[in-house]
Amino acid sequence: MSLHEWWSLLFQQITETSWLEWLAVSLGIAEVLYAKTNKIWLYPTGIAGTLLTIYLFFMAGLYAEGLLNGYYVIMSVYGWWYWIKKKDLPPVKITYCNRKEWLAIVGIVTGSFIILYLLLKNFTPSTVPFWDAWISATAWAGMWLLAKRKIENWILLNISNAFAIPILFYKHLLLYSGLTIFLFVVAIQGYFTWRNITRKENIISFTTAAA
């Protein structure tokens, strides 16, 4: 594809994008920015954006992708509840994964990848079932870690983003590939922001204990 064709396709996609799609994308961007700064508003904005995405995917006939986004809604509701389940206690702190949680991550990625690959290959007309399954499986694990306030969520989510970007280009979904590049950059920033938060909390805890 030449540069002129690339820009023509991008302009066409922008002009054909409905206000509902723009709203869904805007909510998705807001969710990531709230997640980066560790704000609870990431959940209501994420749930609203994902519900709109499910509707748009089903209207476009992308039934498998719509069902996958249902998982994101469930994990967002769980994360919202997990964050504020005990009002009298301090907010859930950002922490690193332990060995048990890393084993759970491997299980989530492996199990969901196999299931999704078989479903996409045998029951959908997908032309990229392997990569579709891999992108979704790593994103699923990342969402689970985000719900539990684990700093490694950014790593899993960006593994998913890194593979999604070329696939979206391949599918000529340039608008969404541009969005994913933005999410990739924000996720890098989010990782370092969360890491700095944990370091400051550890310093405060150490100083308090020493006193």
C-alpha positions as CSV (number, residue, x, y, z in Angstrom):
1,M,0.0,0.0,0.0
2,S,1.4,3.4,-1.0
3,L,1.5,6.4,1.3
4,H,-1.2,8.1,-0.7
5,E,-3.4,5.0,-0.5
6,W,-2.7,4.8,3.3
7,W,-3.8,8.4,3.9
8,S,-6.9,7.9,1.6
9,L,-7.9,4.8,3.6
10,L,-7.4,6.6,6.9
11,F,-9.4,9.7,5.8
12,Q,-12.2,7.4,4.6
13,Q,-12.3,5.5,7.9
14,I,-12.4,8.8,9.8
15,T,-15.2,10.3,7.7
16,E,-17.2,7.0,7.9
17,T,-16.9,6.6,11.7
18,S,-20.2,7.2,13.6
19,W,-20.5,9.3,16.6
20,L,-21.2,6.2,18.6
21,E,-17.9,4.7,17.6
22,W,-16.1,8.0,18.5
23,L,-17.8,7.9,21.9
24,A,-16.7,4.3,22.5
25,V,-13.1,5.1,21.5
26,S,-13.1,8.2,23.7
27,L,-14.3,6.2,26.7
28,G,-11.7,3.6,26.0
29,I,-9.0,6.3,26.0
30,A,-10.4,7.8,29.2
31,E,-10.3,4.3,30.8
32,V,-6.6,3.9,30.1
33,L,-5.7,7.4,31.3
34,Y,-7.6,6.8,34.5
35,A,-5.8,3.4,34.9
36,K,-2.4,5.1,34.4
37,T,-3.1,7.4,37.3
38,N,-4.6,4.7,39.4
39,K,-8.1,6.4,39.5
40,I,-11.2,4.3,40.2
41,W,-13.0,6.2,37.3
42,L,-11.3,3.7,35.0
43,Y,-14.0,1.2,35.8
44,P,-17.2,3.1,35.0
45,T,-15.7,4.6,31.8
46,G,-14.3,1.3,30.8
47,I,-17.6,-0.5,31.3
48,A,-19.5,2.1,29.4
49,G,-17.0,2.1,26.5
50,T,-16.9,-1.7,26.3
51,L,-20.7,-2.0,26.3
52,L,-20.9,0.3,23.4
53,T,-18.1,-1.7,21.7
54,I,-20.1,-4.9,22.2
55,Y,-23.1,-3.3,20.5
56,L,-21.1,-2.0,17.6
57,F,-19.4,-5.3,17.1
58,F,-22.6,-7.2,17.0
59,M,-24.2,-4.7,14.6
60,A,-21.1,-5.3,12.3
61,G,-21.5,-9.0,12.6
62,L,-18.3,-9.5,14.7
63,Y,-20.0,-11.8,17.1
64,A,-16.8,-13.5,18.6
65,E,-15.2,-10.1,19.3
66,G,-18.4,-8.9,20.9
67,L,-18.5,-11.9,23.2
68,L,-14.8,-11.4,24.1
69,N,-15.6,-7.8,25.2
70,G,-18.2,-9.3,27.5
71,Y,-15.3,-10.7,29.5
72,Y,-13.8,-7.2,29.8
73,V,-17.1,-6.0,31.3
74,I,-17.1,-8.8,33.8
75,M,-13.5,-8.2,34.9
76,S,-14.2,-4.4,35.1
77,V,-17.2,-5.0,37.4
78,Y,-15.1,-7.4,39.5
79,G,-12.2,-4.9,39.6
80,W,-14.5,-2.1,40.7
81,W,-16.0,-4.2,43.5
82,Y,-12.5,-5.5,44.5
83,W,-11.2,-2.0,44.8
84,I,-14.0,-0.6,47.1
85,K,-15.3,-3.8,48.8
86,K,-14.2,-2.6,52.2
87,K,-14.9,1.1,52.6
88,D,-13.3,1.3,56.1
89,L,-9.9,0.1,54.8
90,P,-7.4,2.0,52.7
91,P,-7.7,1.7,48.9
92,V,-6.3,-1.5,47.4
93,K,-2.6,-0.9,46.9
94,I,-0.6,-1.6,43.8
95,T,1.6,-4.7,44.2
96,Y,3.8,-7.1,42.3
97,C,2.8,-10.6,41.4
98,N,3.9,-13.5,43.5
99,R,4.8,-17.0,42.3
100,K,1.2,-18.2,42.6
101,E,-0.2,-15.4,40.6
102,W,2.5,-15.9,37.9
103,L,1.3,-19.5,37.6
104,A,-2.2,-18.2,37.3
105,I,-1.1,-15.9,34.5
106,V,0.5,-18.8,32.6
107,G,-2.7,-20.8,33.1
108,I,-5.0,-18.0,31.9
109,V,-2.9,-17.2,28.8
110,T,-2.4,-20.9,27.8
111,G,-5.9,-22.0,28.5
112,S,-7.7,-19.1,26.9
113,F,-5.4,-19.2,23.9
114,I,-6.1,-22.8,23.1
115,I,-9.9,-22.4,23.6
116,L,-10.0,-19.2,21.5
117,Y,-7.8,-20.6,18.8
118,L,-10.0,-23.7,18.4
119,L,-13.2,-21.7,18.4
120,L,-11.9,-19.1,15.9
121,K,-10.4,-21.7,13.6
122,N,-13.3,-24.1,13.6
123,F,-16.4,-21.9,14.0
124,T,-15.5,-18.5,12.5
125,P,-14.2,-17.3,9.1
126,S,-11.2,-15.7,10.8
127,T,-8.1,-15.4,8.6
128,V,-5.8,-14.9,11.6
129,P,-7.1,-17.3,14.3
130,F,-3.7,-17.9,15.8
131,W,-2.8,-14.2,16.3
132,D,-6.4,-13.3,17.2
133,A,-6.3,-15.9,20.0
134,W,-2.9,-14.8,21.2
135,I,-3.8,-11.1,21.4
136,S,-7.0,-11.9,23.3
137,A,-5.4,-14.4,25.7
138,T,-2.7,-12.0,26.8
139,A,-5.2,-9.2,27.1
140,W,-7.4,-11.4,29.3
141,A,-4.5,-12.0,31.6
142,G,-3.7,-8.3,31.7
143,M,-7.3,-7.4,32.6
144,W,-7.3,-9.9,35.4
145,L,-4.1,-8.3,36.8
146,L,-5.5,-4.8,36.4
147,A,-8.5,-5.8,38.4
148,K,-6.2,-7.0,41.2
149,R,-4.0,-3.9,41.0
150,K,-0.9,-5.8,39.9
151,I,1.8,-3.7,38.2
152,E,2.5,-6.5,35.7
153,N,-0.9,-5.8,34.1
154,W,0.8,-3.2,31.9
155,I,3.3,-5.8,30.6
156,L,0.6,-8.3,29.6
157,L,-1.6,-5.6,28.1
158,N,1.3,-4.3,26.0
159,I,2.2,-7.7,24.8
160,S,-1.3,-7.8,23.5
161,N,-1.0,-4.3,22.0
162,A,2.3,-5.1,20.3
163,F,0.8,-8.0,18.4
164,A,-2.5,-6.2,17.7
165,I,-0.9,-3.2,16.0
166,P,0.4,-5.1,12.9
167,I,-2.7,-7.3,12.7
168,L,-4.9,-4.1,12.6
169,F,-2.7,-2.7,9.9
170,Y,-3.0,-6.0,8.0
171,K,-6.8,-5.8,8.3
172,H,-6.7,-2.1,7.0
173,L,-8.2,-1.0,10.3
174,L,-5.9,2.0,10.4
175,L,-8.0,4.1,12.9
176,Y,-7.9,1.3,15.4
177,S,-4.3,0.6,14.9
178,G,-3.5,4.2,15.6
179,L,-5.6,4.0,18.8
180,T,-3.7,0.8,19.8
181,I,-0.3,2.6,19.3
182,F,-1.6,5.3,21.6
183,L,-2.6,2.7,24.2
184,F,0.8,1.1,23.9
185,V,2.5,4.4,24.7
186,V,0.2,5.1,27.6
187,A,0.7,1.5,29.0
188,I,4.5,2.1,29.1
189,Q,3.9,5.4,31.0
190,G,1.4,3.6,33.3
191,Y,3.9,0.9,34.2
192,F,6.5,3.5,35.3
193,T,3.8,5.6,37.1
194,W,2.6,2.6,39.1
195,R,6.2,1.6,39.8
196,N,6.9,5.0,41.3
197,I,3.8,4.8,43.4
198,T,4.8,1.5,44.9
199,R,8.3,2.8,45.6
200,K,7.0,5.9,47.4
201,E,4.6,3.7,49.4
202,N,7.5,1.3,50.4
203,I,9.7,4.3,51.4
204,I,6.8,5.7,53.6
205,S,6.2,2.3,55.1
206,F,9.9,1.8,55.9
207,T,10.2,5.2,57.4
208,T,7.1,4.7,59.5
209,A,8.4,1.3,60.7
210,A,11.8,2.7,61.5
211,A,10.4,5.5,63.6
